[in-house]
Amino acid sequence: MQNPSSNSDSTFELESALPILVHDPGTQQVDSQTLYSISKQSLFAHAIDGVKDYRCFETPQGWVLALDRASLQTFLWRPQDSERIQLPAVEEDFPSRCKCLLSDVPTASSCAVLVLDLDDTQMWVCQIGASKWDSCSYTLTMFDARDNPRERHIARRHGVAAVNGKVYFQLTGYELGIIEFNPDPSLATIEVDMVDLPLSMPMCSTYLVGSYGELFLVVIFFDGDNVHKIAEFAVYKMDFSVPAWCKVDRIGDDRVFLLGGDRIGLSNFGASCKVTPENNLCGNSIYFLNHLAITENYLHVINLENGTEEEQRPFRDKGFPMPLRSPFWLLPTDT
């Protein structure tokens, strides 16, 4: 178990510190956030000037969707160099709780920016280079064991990930949902058996991760009903030729997965980050912010090579107030 060191703002460079966890107290009176660099294992007090005056939505692709609440103008912002991609204005502000992701890299002609309302079955879509945002609602009706209909939400407490221009989401135990853009969004499904979850571990959390054109599913099992203690973990890769989830014991030495952090705790955030000499990350590892144990927000570093787990406490016992929103990931993009 490790406690991080603290550094002054003058030592902080955002580009070299990424990926980071942002501890956002959610108040207007604070001029800076507390940032935790997982590679440096250090805390920094820093104001992210590029987007501090905007409403922001982090994405698994690293780009941040920013909205000017006065003009309703939007743009994508890249953390490591503050590059912007201009987007049109929205007709009205997005709802208070949303999840955002990109269907592809922004340089792809078909890339769409997708915003999902976490309280309603509503989504907003904007193609890169388009002149306006489009909004639409959807209906997903599931049936329980007694054949009673039940409405299902795409993103609330479920993993969502983008691979090769399509967005995938967990639907049922035998279906994977897909959002395709042609260019308007349409919903489809593929039949695929969900992984077997042991009855001895009733509490678990699942995360979809898009990584270098591949789709992964990570399952974190807790010790009984105790969400503060991890009992086991499992990683699966989608074989689209079957299709089926195939259990794997490694994700690759060139990458890590960042799981669990999001602004509101209702959406299972999952992202992939490249290992570079600059960020000094431990490849073939999972960095899991336990946002379910909301009073702790411990970071668990799981090494898939040897099966070890290290617990870091970035914000515990540091005199910081517990945030109104869970700490969230800010990560670099592939340039």
HUTA-V109681 format. One record per residue. N is the residue number from 1. PHI is phi in radians with two decimals (999 if undefined). BURIAL is + if it has 16 or more other ideal C-beta (glycine too) atoms within 10 Angstrom, else -. D_CENTER is the distance of its C-alpha to the mean C-alpha in Angstrom with 2 decimals. Layout:
n-><N:N>
phi-><PHI:PHI>
burial-><BURIAL:BURIAL>
d_center-><D_CENTER:D_CENTER>
This chain:
n-><1:2:3:4:5:6:7:8:9:10:11:12:13:14:15:16:17:18:19:20:21:22:23:24:25:26:27:28:29:30:31:32:33:34:35:36:37:38:39:40:41:42:43:44:45:46:47:48:49:50:51:52:53:54:55:56:57:58:59:60:61:62:63:64:65:66:67:68:69:70:71:72:73:74:75:76:77:78:79:80:81:82:83:84:85:86:87:88:89:90:91:92:93:94:95:96:97:98:99:100:101:102:103:104:105:106:107:108:109:110:111:112:113:114:115:116:117:118:119:120:121:122:123:124:125:126:127:128:129:130:131:132:133:134:135:136:137:138:139:140:141:142:143:144:145:146:147:148:149:150:151:152:153:154:155:156:157:158:159:160:161:162:163:164:165:166:167:168:169:170:171:172:173:174:175:176:177:178:179:180:181:182:183:184:185:186:187:188:189:190:191:192:193:194:195:196:197:198:199:200:201:202:203:204:205:206:207:208:209:210:211:212:213:214:215:216:217:218:219:220:221:222:223:224:225:226:227:228:229:230:231:232:233:234:235:236:237:238:239:240:241:242:243:244:245:246:247:248:249:250:251:252:253:254:255:256:257:258:259:260:261:262:263:264:265:266:267:268:269:270:271:272:273:274:275:276:277:278:279:280:281:282:283:284:285:286:287:288:289:290:291:292:293:294:295:296:297:298:299:300:301:302:303:304:305:306:307:308:309:310:311:312:313:314:315:316:317:318:319:320:321:322:323:324:325:326:327:328:329:330:331:332:333:334:335>
phi-><999:-2.22:-1.86:-1.33:-1.49:-2.03:-2.35:-1.37:-1.10:-1.18:-1.58:-1.66:-2.20:-1.03:-1.05:-1.34:-1.55:-1.12:-1.38:-2.33:-1.78:-1.79:-1.62:-1.89:-1.22:1.27:-2.12:-1.38:-1.41:-1.68:-1.46:-2.47:-1.82:-1.64:-1.96:-2.06:-1.53:-1.27:-1.31:-1.56:0.89:-2.37:-1.76:-2.38:-1.69:-2.71:-1.70:-1.47:-1.09:-1.03:-2.39:-1.18:-1.72:-2.12:-1.41:-2.19:-2.28:-1.28:-2.26:-1.10:-1.51:1.65:-1.13:-1.95:-1.46:-2.02:-2.29:-1.49:-1.18:-1.35:-1.70:1.12:-1.29:-2.19:-2.79:-1.67:-2.18:-1.80:-1.07:-1.29:-2.43:1.08:-1.10:-2.11:-2.08:-1.25:-2.20:-1.23:-1.33:-1.61:-1.24:-2.64:-1.05:-1.16:-1.02:-1.17:-2.22:-2.44:-2.12:-2.24:-2.73:-1.81:-1.34:-2.82:-1.22:-1.07:-1.35:-1.29:-1.10:-1.70:-1.11:-2.10:-1.64:-2.05:-2.09:-1.97:-1.25:-1.52:-1.92:-2.41:-1.59:-2.30:-2.45:-2.17:-2.33:-2.45:-1.27:-1.02:1.59:-1.31:-1.67:-2.76:-1.54:-1.92:-2.15:-2.74:-1.89:-2.42:-2.28:-2.16:-1.89:-1.84:-2.18:-1.43:-1.11:-1.69:1.15:-1.58:-1.22:-2.56:-1.28:-2.08:-1.77:-1.23:-1.98:-1.23:1.05:-2.35:-1.30:-2.40:-2.58:-1.95:-2.46:0.91:1.50:-2.06:-1.87:-1.95:-2.53:-1.28:-1.94:-2.36:-1.21:-2.35:-2.44:-1.98:-1.48:-2.36:-1.94:-1.95:-2.18:-2.35:-1.45:-1.24:-1.25:-2.43:-1.75:-2.51:-2.43:-2.23:-1.40:-2.74:-1.20:-1.22:-1.16:-1.27:-1.85:-1.10:-1.16:-1.28:-2.18:-1.19:-1.81:-2.65:-2.36:-2.05:-2.45:-1.63:-2.35:-1.60:-2.55:0.89:1.39:-2.07:-1.97:-2.07:-2.19:-1.98:-2.05:-1.82:-1.71:-1.72:-1.38:1.09:-1.64:-1.57:-1.36:-1.53:-2.26:-1.47:-1.65:-2.65:-2.60:-2.58:-2.19:-2.24:-2.05:-1.37:-1.75:-1.22:-1.27:-1.54:-1.47:-2.85:-1.47:-1.99:-1.20:-2.25:-1.89:-2.73:-1.96:2.12:-1.26:-1.61:-2.64:-2.30:-1.88:-1.98:-2.21:1.62:-1.54:-2.73:-1.17:-2.21:1.36:-1.68:-2.20:-1.41:-1.32:-2.49:-2.51:-1.98:-2.33:-1.30:-1.48:-2.31:-1.05:-1.31:-1.53:0.99:-1.41:-1.57:-1.08:1.03:-2.31:-2.09:-1.86:-2.01:-1.49:-1.37:-1.34:-1.32:-1.49:-1.15:-1.40:-2.04:0.95:-1.29:-1.82:-1.81:-1.82:-1.85:-1.63:-1.28:-1.17:-2.02:1.28:-1.50:-2.32:-2.00:-1.88:-2.01:-2.11:-1.06:-2.05:-1.28:1.01:-1.90:1.44:-1.54:-1.19:-1.13:-1.27:-1.18:-2.14:-1.07:-0.96:-2.26:-1.47:-2.21:-2.28:-1.30:-1.88:-1.32:-1.58>
burial-><-:-:-:+:-:-:+:-:-:-:-:+:-:+:-:-:+:+:+:+:+:+:+:+:-:-:-:-:-:-:-:-:+:+:+:+:+:+:+:+:+:+:+:+:+:+:-:+:-:+:+:-:-:+:-:+:+:+:+:+:+:+:+:+:+:+:+:-:-:-:-:-:-:+:+:+:+:+:+:+:-:-:-:-:+:-:+:-:-:+:-:-:-:+:-:-:+:+:+:+:+:+:+:+:+:+:-:-:-:-:+:+:+:+:+:+:+:+:-:-:+:+:+:+:+:+:+:+:-:-:-:-:+:-:+:-:-:-:-:+:-:-:-:-:-:-:-:-:-:-:-:+:+:+:+:+:-:+:+:+:+:+:+:-:+:+:+:+:+:+:+:-:-:-:-:+:+:+:+:+:+:-:-:-:+:-:-:-:-:-:-:+:-:+:-:-:-:-:-:-:+:-:-:+:+:+:+:+:+:+:+:-:-:+:+:+:+:+:+:+:+:+:-:-:-:-:+:-:-:+:-:-:+:+:+:+:+:+:-:-:-:-:-:-:+:-:-:-:-:-:+:+:-:-:+:+:+:+:+:+:+:+:+:+:+:+:+:+:+:+:+:+:+:+:+:-:-:-:+:-:+:+:+:+:+:+:+:+:+:+:+:+:-:-:-:+:+:+:+:+:+:+:-:+:-:-:-:-:-:-:-:+:+:+:+:-:-:-:-:-:-:-:+:-:+:+:+:+:+:+:+:+:+:-:->
d_center-><24.44:23.99:24.02:22.95:25.51:25.57:26.43:27.76:26.19:28.80:27.41:23.89:22.77:19.20:19.31:20.62:18.36:14.95:12.43:12.71:11.65:12.95:15.15:15.92:18.94:18.59:22.23:24.12:26.56:24.36:24.69:22.10:19.01:19.00:16.87:16.52:16.70:15.95:18.44:21.10:20.43:21.60:21.03:21.78:22.66:21.81:21.56:19.24:22.06:20.56:18.58:19.96:22.09:19.55:17.08:13.65:10.26:7.51:6.13:4.79:8.58:9.25:11.42:11.48:13.23:16.13:18.79:22.26:23.32:26.96:27.11:23.96:23.51:20.07:18.89:16.11:16.16:15.57:15.31:17.69:20.57:19.98:20.71:20.43:20.46:22.33:21.50:23.90:24.18:23.03:25.84:24.42:21.54:18.38:18.31:17.32:14.13:11.90:8.61:8.76:8.41:11.37:13.51:14.79:15.64:17.32:20.65:20.83:23.27:21.45:17.99:16.85:14.52:13.34:12.91:12.97:14.95:13.80:17.47:19.27:19.33:19.07:17.17:17.86:18.08:19.42:20.51:20.68:24.29:24.88:27.03:25.23:22.27:22.94:22.03:22.64:22.39:22.02:23.53:22.34:25.08:24.96:28.01:28.29:30.89:33.59:32.76:31.66:29.28:25.90:23.44:19.91:16.78:14.21:10.94:12.21:11.53:10.80:8.41:8.25:8.46:11.00:13.97:17.18:17.08:16.16:13.24:13.31:12.71:14.39:17.70:20.44:21.76:23.40:21.45:18.29:17.62:17.45:17.28:19.63:20.78:24.54:24.00:23.62:20.85:22.25:21.11:22.27:21.93:22.86:24.49:22.96:23.65:20.88:21.13:23.73:22.54:25.41:27.16:27.75:24.11:23.46:20.25:17.11:13.38:11.85:8.66:8.93:8.35:10.27:12.38:15.65:16.56:15.92:13.90:13.20:12.93:12.59:14.57:15.10:18.60:19.99:23.67:25.14:24.05:23.13:19.38:20.23:21.28:19.64:22.33:20.93:18.02:18.09:16.49:17.49:17.63:18.55:22.11:22.48:26.25:26.80:24.08:23.01:20.48:22.09:21.54:21.14:21.79:20.07:17.31:19.40:20.67:19.17:15.48:13.17:9.92:7.52:6.44:6.81:6.49:6.32:9.60:11.27:10.42:10.96:7.74:6.43:2.70:3.98:5.41:9.15:11.37:15.12:17.68:20.37:23.51:22.26:19.10:20.98:18.14:19.34:18.62:18.11:16.13:13.07:11.87:10.86:10.76:12.76:11.76:14.33:17.06:16.48:19.73:18.88:15.25:16.46:14.68:15.75:16.40:17.35:19.64:20.06:23.35:25.21:23.16:23.18:20.84:20.98:20.01:19.40:19.87:18.60:19.61:22.03:25.69:25.23:26.64:23.46:23.20:20.41:17.92:17.90:14.11:12.03:11.30:8.10:7.21:9.37:10.08:12.99:13.46:16.13:19.24>
